[in-house]
Amino acid sequence: MKKLLVSCLAVLLFMPTTIGSSIGTHSAHAEETSSTKLNAFTLIEDNYLTGTFTGDIAKVRLVVNGKNFTLINVTDGVIKYYAKDKILTTSDDVKLLAYSSSGQLLNTTIVTVKEAVIPTGSITPDSYLFGTDPRVTGTYSGDITRIALQVNGVVKQSIAVTDGTFSYYAKDKILAETDEVKILAYSSTGKLLDSQDVTVKTPVQLQGSIAPNTYFFNTDSRVTGTYSGDVVRVGLQVNGVLKQTIPVTNNSFSYFAKDKIITTSDEAQIIAYDKTGNILDQQPISIRLPFSVNTFNDNTPILSGTGVTNATIKIYINNSLAQTTETKQDGTFSYAIDYIDYNNKIKVEQWVNNQLREEKEFIVSKSGDVDYTLDSVLFWQQAKNGYKEKDTRYFGQVKPRYRNLITNLRLRISTGFGIYVDCTMAPDATGSFETTILPMYGATSLDQGPELTLDITTKDARKLYTMSYRIGTGIDYNIPVINSLYMMNQGNSKFSFSGNATTGSLIYAGVGYTASSLWAATPNIIPVTANFAEFGNFTTNQASGSLLFHRTANLPIYAYAVNPKSRAQSDIKLLIQNENINLPPSYINSSMMGQDLTILGIPNSKVKINMKAADYIGWGNPTDAEFTVQLNQYGVVSDYTTDSAGWLIQQYGNISVTNIVGGITGKTNILPIIQSEDQYDQIQYYAWKYGD
């Protein structure tokens, strides 16, 4: 029996031990299936011994210095044993015994006991200005987590602090300059770590001044300026309404005001504040519009700029007063000056209270978008009739750019015997002008070589690129001839016109001839060569501009030649590209903003347009509709308004189109509506396209 007991003791003495883990089990199976892991127990700070377990553990017991304490139940793998009154020193021998539900000891775990860390800290309050400062502020260091204010021995509510600084609201707690005030600092456990007196001072009167810069309306976005003294914030007041205040530093300020100062007549002030919100200074802001003229060149029809509100603006062209206007309430001004060619001089003056304040002067520059080539201002021609036996008609057209600028055109024809013709023509609203010269005595002297002059008079002192057309003696009065005409569609609305005409003449070619053609090509001069002394071939490539020719079939193209010296004009040469009575016209267009209808097709034909109620997409009740349009000798109808045709056909999703030529009716084509945008006048228009 004694031998057996010794053996058992020997086994217990040599079992391995590990802090915080099992040091012994009742059986090998229990050791494999159950384990305990404990957290270190810190004196003073911890109330409970905590940890986790796995396996069949159901109860645990705390043993301190050999004394067994209460056996408690544990669940969900969590151990929490109240030990504050049981573990008292770091030298205590502490173990936790784990048992199964049947009371079997499964393992024993050593508990690590640690000494508590003693918190320390210090606090430094700033001086408190009575009646000025709303808060007691300062800094702290160490283990301080909360502070409290003590006034005349009464401790006020504590607050949490972080980041080494504190700010304690004290305006309703420190009520007299003689109050005894302390700031108290605590640890996380509520231990008082430090206490310091707060010095309560009588505030010194704060002073400061502010100086805003002039605010230039429509240019500046911020009110800027400088300040001095105890200014810490500034605010903007507009028409008596105070806007938000902002902090300032470094003796300068910048306040965003673009959305606050709305007009130059606004009354604005900048206000300076000290740190308690008292006003130290306020100054009015001078609001002005900087005098400026917006960018202007030879392709700008409006002269505009900014100045002082209600100022007088005088505009001079080549040192001659052209217009006097006034600035608006916001200081802006504008004048529809129309186009001015480059090299003209413009001066703009700003007058305030009948005194000249500022002026801007510049020479009109080139934009690169204006045509300054032959006939860029106008073109003019001589009818085919001769001078001597029949009346001779001179006529022409001012280009759109100059239609509002030219008031008169003076035509003079002189010979060796004197002035044969001296007349004045005034262009109409469309820019057209003409005059007729009657046969008279001395007409035969024209054979001796006259001089022909066409001088331009503008509405003011502006100079056009061409102010006079002068043709010297030896004028060739022969009427040019166009022998042939061809056109090739190059795609993307580009066309190549080719043909044969009198050498040296000006060639005008285009699509859809009218008095003011739908689209006219830039003139192309046929050069004189040794091989073609009399007739030469011409080719000119042009783009159609805003017009979209939906087919190359039934497309009426034209060309005519002009003698560049006498301006005598040939007959119109007309060609119908791919003429086919069974195909629709090449172009049908209706303006959405108007009621006109334009069609290009077979000359002298009729175009019948039929619409079915089933295709009606407009307003009101659907109905069938039909009308017939007569094309002229050039295959064109423009501005057709009968029965408001242009507006009517826009109400249908499809239209049926039929050509009638010489009483013969062609095939009917159904064309769907296509809506597109005119990039030139920025309105919507409707077009009809037959699929190519």
Wavefront OBJ file of the C-alpha trace (Angstrom):
o trace
v 0.000 0.000 0.000
v 2.834 2.414 0.873
v 4.614 1.645 -2.400
v 1.479 2.454 -4.430
v 1.025 5.840 -2.702
v 4.622 6.876 -3.391
v 4.193 6.051 -7.065
v 1.074 8.211 -7.320
v 2.788 11.174 -5.681
v 5.695 10.858 -8.027
v 3.358 11.146 -11.005
v 1.802 14.364 -9.669
v 5.175 15.949 -8.918
v 6.428 15.543 -12.465
v 3.324 16.684 -14.358
v 4.228 19.702 -16.628
v 2.923 23.182 -15.533
v 2.080 26.263 -17.762
v 0.856 29.685 -16.554
v -2.605 30.511 -17.876
v -3.236 26.971 -19.135
v -4.063 23.549 -17.668
v -1.489 22.109 -15.235
v -3.183 18.777 -14.685
v -6.232 16.704 -15.664
v -8.017 13.732 -14.180
v -7.771 11.707 -17.357
v -6.014 11.773 -20.729
v -9.353 11.988 -22.491
v -10.388 15.088 -20.514
v -7.054 16.751 -21.283
v -7.617 16.300 -25.005
v -11.210 17.587 -25.018
v -11.123 20.453 -22.457
v -8.924 23.566 -22.121
v -8.953 26.860 -20.217
v -7.389 30.230 -21.177
v -7.391 33.070 -18.615
v -6.610 36.780 -18.855
v -4.154 38.314 -16.362
v -5.832 39.841 -13.276
v -4.801 43.458 -12.539
v -5.108 44.540 -8.915
v -7.384 47.517 -8.139
v -8.473 47.868 -11.797
v -10.117 44.480 -12.352
v -13.206 43.223 -10.549
v -13.481 39.884 -12.346
v -11.117 37.141 -13.435
v -12.051 36.500 -17.082
v -11.180 33.999 -19.779
v -12.483 31.360 -22.148
v -12.804 27.554 -22.204
v -13.500 24.684 -24.583
v -14.708 21.146 -24.104
v -16.828 19.616 -21.310
v -16.153 22.284 -18.651
v -19.360 23.206 -16.784
v -18.083 24.707 -13.492
v -15.021 26.534 -12.173
v -13.618 27.247 -8.703
v -11.095 29.913 -7.630
v -8.324 28.795 -5.267
v -6.184 31.516 -3.611
v -3.276 30.514 -1.400
v -4.866 27.068 -0.989
v -8.274 28.458 -0.026
v -11.177 27.195 -2.115
v -13.863 29.674 -3.058
v -17.349 29.176 -4.447
v -17.856 26.777 -7.371
v -19.767 28.655 -10.136
v -21.384 27.564 -13.391
v -19.929 28.655 -16.753
v -21.543 28.505 -20.202
v -20.952 29.488 -23.854
v -17.171 29.192 -23.501
v -16.933 32.331 -21.269
v -15.396 32.518 -17.759
v -16.217 35.474 -15.453
v -15.408 34.995 -11.749
v -15.700 37.871 -9.225
v -12.241 38.072 -7.599
v -11.703 41.666 -6.402
v -12.153 40.646 -2.732
v -10.216 37.389 -3.150
v -7.015 38.237 -5.046
v -5.302 40.909 -2.944
v -1.565 40.876 -3.754
v 0.725 39.944 -6.636
v 2.301 37.254 -4.359
v -0.994 35.391 -4.001
v -0.943 31.804 -5.346
v -4.019 31.770 -7.575
v -5.452 28.856 -9.560
v -8.701 28.176 -11.372
v -10.047 24.621 -11.285
v -12.320 23.430 -14.064
v -14.921 20.656 -13.606
v -17.320 18.678 -15.719
v -21.038 18.675 -15.036
v -20.559 15.425 -13.049
v -17.976 17.092 -10.820
v -14.925 15.535 -12.456
v -11.836 17.805 -12.287
v -10.819 18.451 -15.876
v -7.879 20.898 -15.499
v -6.217 23.437 -13.228
v -4.947 26.815 -14.555
v -2.494 29.215 -12.892
v -3.679 32.847 -12.769
v -1.237 35.673 -13.490
v -1.636 38.564 -11.024
v -0.368 42.068 -12.075
v 0.149 45.241 -10.106
v -2.149 48.164 -11.094
v -0.611 51.091 -12.970
v -0.995 54.309 -10.961
v -2.352 57.110 -13.249
v -0.680 60.557 -13.266
v -1.368 63.839 -15.038
v -1.145 67.613 -14.922
v -3.359 70.432 -16.190
v -2.594 74.049 -17.171
v -5.515 76.480 -17.550
v -5.329 79.740 -19.527
v -6.307 83.039 -17.936
v -10.036 83.697 -18.076
v -11.223 87.166 -19.197
v -14.378 87.871 -17.232
v -17.253 89.162 -19.347
v -15.376 88.376 -22.551
v -14.364 84.726 -22.654
v -17.246 82.242 -22.750
v -14.986 79.271 -21.892
v -12.098 78.252 -19.659
v -9.457 76.751 -21.935
v -6.042 75.178 -21.521
v -3.915 72.066 -21.956
v -3.233 68.859 -20.052
v -0.918 65.831 -20.153
v -0.815 62.316 -18.745
v -3.717 60.002 -17.936
v -6.387 62.695 -17.644
v -9.713 61.727 -19.272
v -12.193 64.142 -17.624
v -12.123 67.635 -16.137
v -14.450 69.673 -13.956
v -14.739 73.303 -12.927
v -14.837 74.271 -9.251
v -16.228 77.722 -8.418
v -16.118 78.983 -4.829
v -15.697 75.404 -3.574
v -18.585 73.979 -5.620
v -17.574 71.330 -8.192
v -19.509 71.601 -11.431
v -20.284 68.856 -13.943
v -17.267 67.033 -15.384
v -16.699 66.670 -19.134
v -14.597 64.299 -21.242
v -11.408 65.619 -22.854
v -9.144 64.412 -25.657
v -6.119 65.498 -27.691
v -4.365 67.345 -24.833
v -6.602 70.448 -24.855
v -9.806 71.394 -23.066
v -12.577 73.970 -23.392
v -15.091 74.238 -20.552
v -18.145 76.515 -20.932
v -18.052 78.827 -17.913
v -20.018 81.955 -18.795
v -22.970 80.847 -16.602
v -20.699 79.566 -13.791
v -18.110 82.291 -13.216
v -20.355 85.180 -12.217
v -17.926 87.660 -10.641
v -14.319 88.708 -11.078
v -13.743 87.756 -7.403
v -14.878 84.124 -7.820
v -12.316 81.492 -6.737
v -12.020 79.113 -9.670
v -10.142 75.836 -10.002
v -9.889 73.311 -12.837
v -9.893 69.658 -11.665
v -8.373 66.783 -13.658
v -9.462 63.115 -13.263
v -8.327 59.685 -14.447
v -10.623 57.182 -16.137
v -11.391 55.649 -12.727
v -12.378 59.035 -11.304
v -9.162 59.628 -9.355
v -8.240 63.292 -8.956
v -4.863 63.699 -10.657
v -4.350 67.471 -10.552
v -6.018 70.740 -9.489
v -5.005 74.231 -10.631
v -6.275 77.729 -9.942
v -7.829 79.638 -12.856
v -6.806 83.300 -12.994
v -9.857 85.484 -13.574
v -8.907 88.798 -15.227
v -10.695 91.959 -16.195
v -10.693 92.153 -20.060
v -8.709 94.802 -21.893
v -10.769 96.842 -24.379
v -10.175 95.300 -27.880
v -9.581 97.537 -30.892
v -9.291 97.059 -34.641
v -9.891 98.632 -38.050
v -10.657 97.353 -41.556
v -10.040 98.774 -45.067
v -11.826 97.149 -48.064
v -10.543 97.507 -51.625
v -12.761 98.728 -54.487
v -15.016 95.924 -55.743
v -15.214 95.770 -59.543
v -18.599 94.371 -60.503
v -18.657 91.615 -63.167
v -14.889 91.220 -62.742
v -14.179 90.551 -59.071
v -15.712 87.576 -57.323
v -14.419 88.523 -53.849
v -14.305 91.593 -51.643
v -10.694 91.939 -50.476
v -8.818 94.253 -48.156
v -6.703 94.555 -45.007
v -7.305 94.902 -41.272
v -5.351 95.632 -38.088
v -5.762 95.109 -34.346
v -7.888 92.466 -32.647
v -10.027 91.544 -35.671
v -10.643 87.778 -35.920
v -13.743 87.596 -38.162
v -15.345 89.699 -40.898
v -18.886 89.806 -42.273
v -20.480 91.268 -45.395
v -23.639 93.368 -45.164
v -25.597 94.029 -48.397
v -28.583 96.368 -48.437
v -28.884 96.081 -44.648
v -28.766 92.261 -44.611
v -25.806 90.726 -42.782
v -24.310 87.705 -44.497
v -22.229 84.931 -42.964
v -19.042 85.871 -41.058
v -15.698 84.228 -41.841
v -12.412 83.915 -39.890
v -9.418 85.990 -41.022
v -5.664 85.807 -40.473
v -2.451 87.582 -41.462
v -4.078 91.053 -41.594
v -5.868 90.470 -44.916
v -9.266 89.165 -45.904
v -11.011 87.753 -48.993
v -14.803 87.366 -48.872
v -16.702 85.622 -51.726
v -19.372 88.122 -52.833
v -20.300 87.247 -56.421
v -23.648 85.764 -55.341
v -24.297 88.504 -52.775
v -23.519 91.789 -54.558
v -26.013 91.548 -57.407
v -25.999 95.064 -58.911
v -23.703 98.066 -58.869
v -26.397 99.952 -56.937
v -26.188 97.586 -53.952
v -25.081 99.200 -50.683
v -22.404 96.974 -49.163
v -20.291 97.203 -46.004
v -17.528 95.046 -44.561
v -17.773 94.550 -40.767
v -14.877 93.559 -38.447
v -15.439 91.554 -35.234
v -13.310 90.611 -32.228
v -13.214 87.087 -30.783
v -16.318 87.669 -28.657
v -18.384 88.901 -31.605
v -18.195 92.617 -30.808
v -18.031 94.972 -33.801
v -14.672 96.754 -33.938
v -15.111 98.567 -37.264
v -17.268 98.710 -40.402
v -16.551 100.411 -43.719
v -18.552 100.924 -46.967
v -17.420 99.069 -50.090
v -17.006 101.047 -53.297
v -18.693 99.040 -56.090
v -17.599 99.936 -59.602
v -17.685 98.481 -63.058
v -14.261 98.475 -64.714
v -14.481 100.216 -68.068
v -13.819 97.635 -70.727
v -14.728 96.829 -74.315
v -15.321 93.194 -75.137
v -13.282 91.438 -77.806
v -14.170 92.813 -81.205
v -13.050 91.946 -84.739
v -14.313 92.141 -88.319
v -16.849 89.353 -87.693
v -18.480 90.856 -84.560
v -21.790 92.681 -85.226
v -22.274 93.879 -81.621
v -19.911 96.268 -79.837
v -20.310 95.778 -76.078
v -18.563 96.348 -72.793
v -18.929 97.466 -69.188
v -18.630 100.763 -67.379
v -20.088 102.785 -64.539
v -23.844 102.590 -63.967
v -25.788 105.207 -65.963
v -22.709 106.469 -67.778
v -22.813 107.883 -71.314
v -20.947 105.842 -73.924
v -19.794 107.519 -77.139
v -18.668 105.340 -80.048
v -16.481 106.757 -82.821
v -15.647 105.143 -86.170
v -12.565 106.620 -87.828
v -12.786 109.671 -85.504
v -16.423 110.334 -86.420
v -19.140 109.951 -83.776
v -21.329 107.014 -84.813
v -23.490 106.390 -81.755
v -24.222 107.632 -78.235
v -25.752 105.194 -75.769
v -26.089 104.659 -72.012
v -24.891 101.917 -69.700
v -27.579 99.797 -68.065
v -28.226 99.440 -64.343
v -25.597 96.702 -64.166
v -23.090 98.903 -66.013
v -23.127 96.994 -69.312
v -23.631 98.568 -72.726
v -24.039 97.272 -76.270
v -24.496 98.742 -79.722
v -25.516 96.923 -82.903
v -22.651 98.393 -84.870
v -23.013 95.862 -87.709
v -19.940 94.452 -89.350
v -16.828 96.597 -89.737
v -14.016 95.547 -92.046
v -10.507 95.297 -90.680
v -8.244 98.389 -90.431
v -11.102 100.683 -89.340
v -10.395 102.562 -86.113
v -12.882 102.444 -83.236
v -12.812 104.588 -80.110
v -15.176 104.141 -77.159
v -15.480 106.867 -74.524
v -17.135 106.741 -71.082
v -18.621 110.014 -69.814
v -19.852 110.497 -66.217
v -21.557 113.722 -65.186
v -20.569 115.285 -68.510
v -16.899 114.516 -67.915
v -14.760 112.139 -69.936
v -13.560 109.417 -67.540
v -11.993 106.695 -69.694
v -11.569 105.753 -73.329
v -10.546 102.681 -75.318
v -9.216 102.848 -78.892
v -8.316 99.995 -81.238
v -7.974 98.999 -84.868
v -10.424 96.343 -86.055
v -8.546 93.089 -86.577
v -9.112 90.177 -88.918
v -10.993 87.180 -87.592
v -10.084 84.987 -90.544
v -13.753 84.285 -91.233
v -14.488 87.154 -93.645
v -14.123 86.982 -97.417
v -11.994 89.843 -98.718
v -11.669 88.536 -102.272
v -13.170 89.807 -105.540
v -16.796 90.917 -105.211
v -16.797 90.341 -101.447
v -18.882 93.504 -100.888
v -21.273 93.269 -103.827
v -21.570 92.000 -107.357
v -23.020 94.000 -110.233
v -23.678 93.236 -113.843
v -24.683 94.742 -117.165
v -27.643 93.298 -118.988
v -27.071 91.877 -122.460
v -28.545 94.832 -124.287
v -26.006 97.198 -125.843
v -25.654 100.892 -125.096
v -26.334 102.327 -128.501
v -29.641 101.075 -129.781
v -31.388 99.783 -126.657
v -31.737 100.670 -123.032
v -28.928 99.143 -121.001
v -29.675 97.848 -117.493
v -27.094 97.839 -114.722
v -28.076 95.820 -111.661
v -26.560 93.978 -108.732
v -26.828 92.703 -105.195
v -25.114 93.834 -101.996
v -23.773 90.857 -100.037
v -25.696 90.155 -96.799
v -22.828 91.321 -94.588
v -23.027 94.858 -96.012
v -26.778 95.305 -96.682
v -27.378 97.568 -93.683
v -24.190 99.533 -94.260
v -24.398 100.778 -97.852
v -26.761 103.707 -98.379
v -25.942 104.701 -101.981
v -24.063 103.526 -105.068
v -22.907 106.127 -107.601
v -22.441 104.888 -111.180
v -20.448 107.074 -113.580
v -19.490 106.333 -117.181
v -17.208 108.854 -118.869
v -15.718 109.167 -122.337
v -13.388 111.520 -124.085
v -16.356 113.848 -124.582
v -17.202 113.998 -120.870
v -19.547 112.273 -118.454
v -21.970 110.029 -120.288
v -23.735 108.668 -117.177
v -23.804 109.887 -113.564
v -26.532 108.359 -111.441
v -27.139 107.198 -107.872
v -28.756 103.937 -106.814
v -30.011 103.043 -103.316
v -30.095 99.330 -102.434
v -33.446 98.052 -101.189
v -34.006 95.946 -98.069
v -32.803 92.816 -99.882
v -29.644 94.567 -101.106
v -30.783 94.720 -104.742
v -30.061 97.794 -106.865
v -30.433 98.688 -110.541
v -30.540 101.528 -113.042
v -31.348 101.823 -116.739
v -29.276 103.898 -119.146
v -31.175 105.331 -122.108
v -29.533 105.631 -125.552
v -28.507 109.209 -126.102
v -26.356 111.473 -128.216
v -22.682 110.620 -127.968
v -23.197 106.936 -127.238
v -20.898 106.093 -130.151
v -18.046 107.595 -128.159
v -18.187 104.538 -125.915
v -16.329 102.717 -128.647
v -13.316 104.888 -127.879
v -12.899 103.322 -124.439
v -14.886 104.742 -121.524
v -14.058 104.741 -117.858
v -16.668 103.179 -115.586
v -16.770 103.845 -111.808
v -19.065 102.494 -109.095
v -18.494 104.294 -105.770
v -19.940 103.160 -102.427
v -21.362 105.421 -99.705
v -21.755 103.928 -96.220
v -24.119 104.984 -93.464
v -21.256 106.329 -91.331
v -17.506 106.869 -91.470
v -16.586 103.202 -91.744
v -14.512 102.102 -94.718
v -15.369 98.901 -96.539
v -12.728 96.602 -97.922
v -13.823 97.814 -101.369
v -15.171 101.358 -101.554
v -14.994 101.792 -105.335
v -15.056 99.665 -108.471
v -13.098 101.345 -111.252
v -12.618 100.004 -114.751
v -10.230 101.771 -117.112
v -10.327 102.301 -120.842
v -10.484 99.535 -123.396
v -13.407 97.706 -121.836
v -14.420 94.493 -123.533
v -18.214 94.672 -123.853
v -18.626 91.205 -125.359
v -21.265 89.035 -123.742
v -19.731 85.755 -122.500
v -21.122 82.340 -123.388
v -21.460 79.053 -121.462
v -21.215 76.152 -123.911
v -21.566 73.184 -121.541
v -22.230 72.340 -117.894
v -21.714 69.221 -115.804
v -21.884 68.413 -112.106
v -20.508 65.588 -109.983
v -21.794 64.825 -106.471
v -18.723 64.250 -104.312
v -20.712 63.307 -101.183
v -21.137 65.191 -97.914
v -23.088 67.895 -99.802
v -20.051 68.784 -101.934
v -20.323 69.280 -105.691
v -17.932 69.749 -108.573
v -19.204 71.962 -111.402
v -17.436 71.666 -114.753
v -18.048 73.124 -118.172
v -16.802 75.259 -121.026
v -17.245 79.027 -121.271
v -15.717 82.232 -122.588
v -12.155 82.528 -121.356
v -11.549 85.114 -118.641
v -15.173 85.327 -117.564
v -16.530 84.940 -114.047
v -18.435 81.683 -113.566
v -21.371 81.565 -111.146
v -22.617 78.019 -110.575
v -25.077 76.574 -108.120
v -28.237 74.601 -107.422
v -31.776 75.955 -107.779
v -31.460 79.307 -109.555
v -33.509 82.223 -108.222
v -32.984 85.983 -108.137
v -31.391 85.459 -104.730
v -30.320 81.899 -105.343
v -30.907 79.104 -102.855
v -27.245 78.429 -103.024
v -24.701 80.142 -105.246
v -21.126 79.051 -105.718
v -18.190 81.387 -105.211
v -17.231 82.873 -108.604
v -14.381 81.187 -110.426
v -12.440 82.995 -113.177
v -11.443 80.961 -116.220
v -7.780 81.765 -116.933
v -6.647 82.841 -120.381
v -4.288 80.258 -121.904
v -2.583 79.822 -125.266
v -4.676 76.743 -126.014
v -7.956 78.441 -125.172
v -7.772 81.986 -126.449
v -11.533 82.283 -126.715
v -13.125 79.426 -124.747
v -11.767 77.533 -121.754
v -12.803 74.752 -119.433
v -13.759 75.522 -115.837
v -14.085 73.435 -112.678
v -15.118 74.727 -109.289
v -15.732 72.655 -106.163
v -18.351 73.934 -103.751
v -20.221 72.843 -100.638
v -23.962 73.261 -100.333
v -23.849 74.991 -96.981
v -26.937 74.368 -94.892
v -29.007 72.793 -97.692
v -29.262 69.030 -97.863
v -29.991 67.776 -101.381
v -31.718 64.499 -100.714
v -31.114 63.043 -104.175
v -28.911 63.690 -107.163
v -31.843 62.821 -109.424
v -34.007 65.718 -110.706
v -31.488 68.200 -109.274
v -31.592 71.492 -111.249
v -28.104 72.971 -111.480
v -27.188 76.178 -113.276
v -24.265 78.332 -114.314
v -23.815 81.692 -115.983
v -20.795 83.713 -117.048
v -20.096 87.391 -116.387
v -17.669 89.700 -118.181
v -15.576 90.897 -115.200
v -15.022 94.325 -116.728
v -18.280 95.333 -118.333
v -20.368 93.025 -116.105
v -22.285 91.777 -119.122
v -23.976 88.460 -118.299
v -24.558 85.328 -120.373
v -27.771 83.347 -120.584
v -28.488 80.933 -117.714
v -27.179 77.461 -118.569
v -29.450 74.872 -116.941
v -28.881 71.137 -116.438
v -31.215 68.650 -114.777
v -28.989 66.105 -113.069
v -30.300 62.538 -113.672
v -33.731 63.649 -114.891
v -36.366 60.969 -114.223
v -40.109 61.629 -114.057
v -40.575 58.539 -111.864
v -38.293 59.807 -109.097
v -39.325 62.538 -106.633
v -37.836 66.045 -106.622
v -34.313 66.322 -105.281
v -35.283 68.622 -102.437
v -38.436 69.362 -100.421
v -38.128 71.604 -97.408
v -40.575 73.223 -94.989
v -39.668 75.543 -92.129
v -41.154 74.542 -88.789
v -41.302 78.205 -87.806
v -43.178 79.244 -90.941
v -45.546 77.990 -93.605
v -43.374 78.276 -96.723
v -42.469 75.360 -98.920
v -39.400 75.034 -101.169
v -39.039 72.382 -103.894
v -36.242 71.689 -106.396
v -37.116 69.403 -109.298
v -37.817 69.188 -113.037
v -38.253 72.646 -114.718
v -41.820 73.599 -115.730
v -43.179 70.456 -114.036
v -45.925 70.142 -111.493
v -45.448 68.332 -108.189
v -48.550 66.801 -106.607
v -48.349 66.164 -102.856
v -50.964 63.904 -101.264
v -51.439 63.136 -97.552
v -53.600 60.406 -96.020
v -55.509 60.619 -92.752
v -53.880 57.362 -91.653
v -50.494 59.140 -91.648
v -51.741 62.147 -89.648
v -49.544 62.933 -86.620
v -50.606 66.528 -85.930
v -53.203 68.203 -83.769
v -56.935 68.007 -84.285
v -58.878 65.592 -86.444
v -57.017 63.535 -89.110
v -57.996 64.262 -92.682
v -56.895 63.594 -96.255
v -55.204 66.538 -97.995
v -53.726 67.268 -101.437
v -52.258 70.197 -103.359
v -50.197 70.704 -106.537
v -47.183 73.017 -106.902
v -45.966 74.503 -110.212
v -42.139 74.633 -110.637
v -40.689 77.490 -112.726
v -38.390 77.350 -115.752
v -35.401 76.727 -113.470
v -37.017 73.819 -111.604
v -37.619 75.864 -108.464
v -40.551 76.898 -106.318
v -39.701 78.919 -103.235
v -41.846 80.523 -100.526
v -44.952 78.603 -101.653
v -47.652 79.531 -99.132
v -50.928 78.481 -100.810
v -53.194 76.810 -98.228
v -50.271 77.074 -95.771
v -48.710 74.091 -97.506
v -45.438 74.161 -95.572
v -47.256 74.017 -92.260
v -49.839 71.499 -93.451
v -47.486 68.726 -94.525
v -45.664 68.831 -91.213
v -48.747 67.229 -89.660
v -48.187 63.917 -91.462
v -45.733 61.086 -90.957
v -45.544 60.344 -94.704
v -46.399 62.174 -97.902
v -46.971 60.899 -101.448
v -45.162 62.844 -104.195
v -45.821 62.646 -107.952
v -44.163 64.525 -110.882
v -46.338 65.755 -113.768
v -44.355 66.767 -116.878
v -46.097 67.926 -120.059
v -49.331 66.242 -118.980
v -47.578 62.917 -118.291
v -47.819 61.629 -114.721
v -44.867 59.800 -113.216
v -44.661 57.236 -110.469
v -45.958 58.141 -106.997
v -43.311 57.939 -104.262
v -44.095 57.743 -100.555
v -41.584 59.774 -98.566
v -41.154 59.555 -94.778
v -40.584 62.710 -92.711
v -37.057 63.404 -91.486
v -36.502 66.081 -88.849
v -33.115 67.824 -88.768
v -31.589 71.025 -87.434
v -30.478 74.013 -89.473
v -27.118 74.973 -88.006
v -27.354 78.487 -89.408
v -30.615 79.867 -88.041
v -30.910 77.344 -85.202
v -34.513 76.382 -85.901
v -35.967 72.986 -86.622
v -37.085 72.214 -90.121
v -38.628 69.190 -91.752
v -37.305 67.473 -94.858
v -38.406 64.452 -96.876
v -35.927 61.910 -98.146
v -36.362 59.179 -100.698
v -33.966 56.316 -99.820
v -30.973 56.258 -102.193
l 1 2 3 4 5 6 7 8 9 10 11 12 13 14 15 16 17 18 19 20 21 22 23 24 25 26 27 28 29 30 31 32 33 34 35 36 37 38 39 40 41 42 43 44 45 46 47 48 49 50 51 52 53 54 55 56 57 58 59 60 61 62 63 64 65 66 67 68 69 70 71 72 73 74 75 76 77 78 79 80 81 82 83 84 85 86 87 88 89 90 91 92 93 94 95 96 97 98 99 100 101 102 103 104 105 106 107 108 109 110 111 112 113 114 115 116 117 118 119 120 121 122 123 124 125 126 127 128 129 130 131 132 133 134 135 136 137 138 139 140 141 142 143 144 145 146 147 148 149 150 151 152 153 154 155 156 157 158 159 160 161 162 163 164 165 166 167 168 169 170 171 172 173 174 175 176 177 178 179 180 181 182 183 184 185 186 187 188 189 190 191 192 193 194 195 196 197 198 199 200 201 202 203 204 205 206 207 208 209 210 211 212 213 214 215 216 217 218 219 220 221 222 223 224 225 226 227 228 229 230 231 232 233 234 235 236 237 238 239 240 241 242 243 244 245 246 247 248 249 250 251 252 253 254 255 256 257 258 259 260 261 262 263 264 265 266 267 268 269 270 271 272 273 274 275 276 277 278 279 280 281 282 283 284 285 286 287 288 289 290 291 292 293 294 295 296 297 298 299 300 301 302 303 304 305 306 307 308 309 310 311 312 313 314 315 316 317 318 319 320 321 322 323 324 325 326 327 328 329 330 331 332 333 334 335 336 337 338 339 340 341 342 343 344 345 346 347 348 349 350 351 352 353 354 355 356 357 358 359 360 361 362 363 364 365 366 367 368 369 370 371 372 373 374 375 376 377 378 379 380 381 382 383 384 385 386 387 388 389 390 391 392 393 394 395 396 397 398 399 400 401 402 403 404 405 406 407 408 409 410 411 412 413 414 415 416 417 418 419 420 421 422 423 424 425 426 427 428 429 430 431 432 433 434 435 436 437 438 439 440 441 442 443 444 445 446 447 448 449 450 451 452 453 454 455 456 457 458 459 460 461 462 463 464 465 466 467 468 469 470 471 472 473 474 475 476 477 478 479 480 481 482 483 484 485 486 487 488 489 490 491 492 493 494 495 496 497 498 499 500 501 502 503 504 505 506 507 508 509 510 511 512 513 514 515 516 517 518 519 520 521 522 523 524 525 526 527 528 529 530 531 532 533 534 535 536 537 538 539 540 541 542 543 544 545 546 547 548 549 550 551 552 553 554 555 556 557 558 559 560 561 562 563 564 565 566 567 568 569 570 571 572 573 574 575 576 577 578 579 580 581 582 583 584 585 586 587 588 589 590 591 592 593 594 595 596 597 598 599 600 601 602 603 604 605 606 607 608 609 610 611 612 613 614 615 616 617 618 619 620 621 622 623 624 625 626 627 628 629 630 631 632 633 634 635 636 637 638 639 640 641 642 643 644 645 646 647 648 649 650 651 652 653 654 655 656 657 658 659 660 661 662 663 664 665 666 667 668 669 670 671 672 673 674 675 676 677 678 679 680 681 682 683 684 685 686 687 688 689 690 691 692
